[in-house]
Amino acid sequence: MFDLAVSPEGERPHIYAAWVWELLIIKDINKLEFQWQILLIRLKSITNPSMRRVHSKLIWLYLKENKRHENLSKKDKKDLIFILLDWVMTETKTAPLSFSIKILGLFTPENPELKTDLKGLLIDSKRIFPKGVYPSIRMVFKD
């Protein structure tokens, strides 16, 4: 199931598998830990917005629980930040954008340069975002 859910092909069976994967993992988010390293590798090639929504949502839930984001290795943090910044630049759908922004917001206290990059991408740019993204932007820049 996981292999289908993280397939870069993004065809209908892969999207359905991602939805089922979400339902399975959301019941016990700790199960994501067993696939974490493979997920980080595969995320780079996922371009389908429905699949990005699933994975960004699960990552958000996984990392915010017990402040798990603070315990990631530097390499995992760097890889995830790189992937999610790419998604923020390329994604047009509300949910994957919002989850990506919220996840990146978790890393801004220890990475002030990330907050500067996000400010340039989200606030200073002329880009118009879907209305549902603005609460996530406000969450990151609440100070």
For each residue, the residues with C-beta under 8 A, 3 or more apart:
1: 4 5 17 20 21 24
2: 5 6 21 35 38
3: 6 7
4: 1 7 13 14 17 18 21
5: 1 2 14 17 18 20 21 51 54 55
6: 2 3 18 38 39 42 43 46 51 55
7: 3 4 10 11 14 17
8: 42 45 46 47
9: 14
10: 7 14 15 46 47 48 50 51
11: 7 14 15
12: 15 16
13: 4 16 17
14: 4 5 7 9 10 11 17 18 48 51
15: 10 11 12 18 19 48 50 51
16: 12 13 19 20
17: 1 4 5 7 13 14 20 21
18: 4 5 6 14 15 21 22 50 51 54 55
19: 15 16 22 23 50 54
20: 1 5 16 17 23 24
21: 1 2 4 5 17 18 24 25 54 58
22: 18 19 25 26 54 57 58
23: 19 20 26 27
24: 1 20 21 27 31
25: 21 22 28 29 31 32 58
26: 22 23 29 58 61
27: 23 24
28: 25 31
29: 25 26 32 58 61 62 65
30: 33
31: 24 25 28 34 35
32: 25 29 35 36 39 58 59 62
33: 30 36 62
34: 31
35: 2 31 32 38 39
36: 32 33 39 40 62 76
37: 40 41 76
38: 2 6 35 41 42
39: 6 32 35 36 42 43 55 59
40: 36 37 43 76 79 80 83
41: 37 38 44
42: 6 8 38 39 45 46
43: 6 39 40 46 55 80 83
44: 41 83 86
45: 8 42
46: 6 8 10 42 43 51 52 55
47: 8 10 52 90
48: 10 14 15 51 52
49: 52 53 91 92 93 95 96
50: 10 15 18 19 53 54
51: 5 6 10 14 15 18 46 48 54 55
52: 46 47 48 49 55 56 87 91 93 96 100
53: 49 50 56 57 93 95 96 99
54: 5 18 19 21 22 50 51 57 58
55: 5 6 18 39 43 46 51 52 58 59
56: 52 53 59 60 84 87 95 96 99 100 103
57: 22 53 54 60 61 95 99
58: 21 22 25 26 29 32 54 55 61 62
59: 32 39 55 56 62 63 80 99 103
60: 56 57 63 64 99 102 103
61: 26 29 57 58 64 65
62: 29 32 33 36 58 59 65 68
63: 59 60 68 69 72 103 106
64: 60 61 67 68 69 106
65: 29 61 62 68
66:
67: 64 70 71
68: 62 63 64 65 71 72
69: 63 64 72 77 103 106 107
70: 67
71: 67 68
72: 63 68 69 76 77 80
73: 76 77
74: 77 78
75: 78 79
76: 36 37 40 72 73 79 80
77: 69 72 73 74 80 81 107
78: 74 75 81 82
79: 40 75 76 82 83
80: 40 43 59 72 76 77 83 84 103
81: 77 78 84 85 104 107 111 114
82: 78 79 85 86
83: 40 43 44 79 80 86 87
84: 56 80 81 87 88 100 103 104
85: 81 82 88 89 104 117 121
86: 44 82 83 89 90
87: 52 56 83 84 90 91 96 97 100
88: 84 85 91 97 100 101 104 118 121 122
89: 85 86 121
90: 47 86 87
91: 49 52 87 88 96 97 100
92: 49 97 130
93: 49 52 53 96 97 130
94: 97 98 130 131 132 133
95: 49 53 56 57 98 99 132
96: 49 52 53 56 87 91 93 99 100
97: 87 88 91 92 93 94 100 101 129 130 133 136
98: 94 95 101 102 132 133 135 136
99: 53 56 57 59 60 95 96 102 103 136
100: 52 56 84 87 88 91 96 97 103 104
101: 88 97 98 104 105 118 122 133 136 137 139 140
102: 60 98 99 105 106 136 139 140
103: 56 59 60 63 69 80 84 99 100 106 107
104: 81 84 85 88 100 101 107 108 114 118 140
105: 101 102 108 118 136 139 140
106: 63 64 69 102 103
107: 69 77 81 103 104 110 111 114
108: 104 105 111 112 114 115 118 140
109:
110: 107
111: 81 107 108 114 115
112: 108 115 116
113: 116 117
114: 81 104 107 108 111 117 118
115: 108 111 112 118 119 140 141
116: 112 113 119 120
117: 85 113 114 120 121
118: 88 101 104 105 108 114 115 121 122 123 140 141
119: 115 116 122 123 124 141
120: 116 117 123 124 125
121: 85 88 89 117 118 124 125 127
122: 88 101 118 119 125 127 129 137 140 141
123: 118 119 120 137 141
124: 119 120 121
125: 120 121 122
126:
127: 121 122
128:
129: 97 122 133 134 137
130: 92 93 94 97 133
131: 94 134
132: 94 95 98 135
133: 94 97 98 101 129 130 136 137
134: 129 131 137 138
135: 98 132 138 139
136: 97 98 99 101 102 105 133 139 140
137: 101 122 123 129 133 134 140 141
138: 134 135 141 142
139: 101 102 105 135 136 142
140: 101 102 104 105 108 115 118 122 136 137
141: 115 118 119 122 123 137 138
142: 138 139
143:
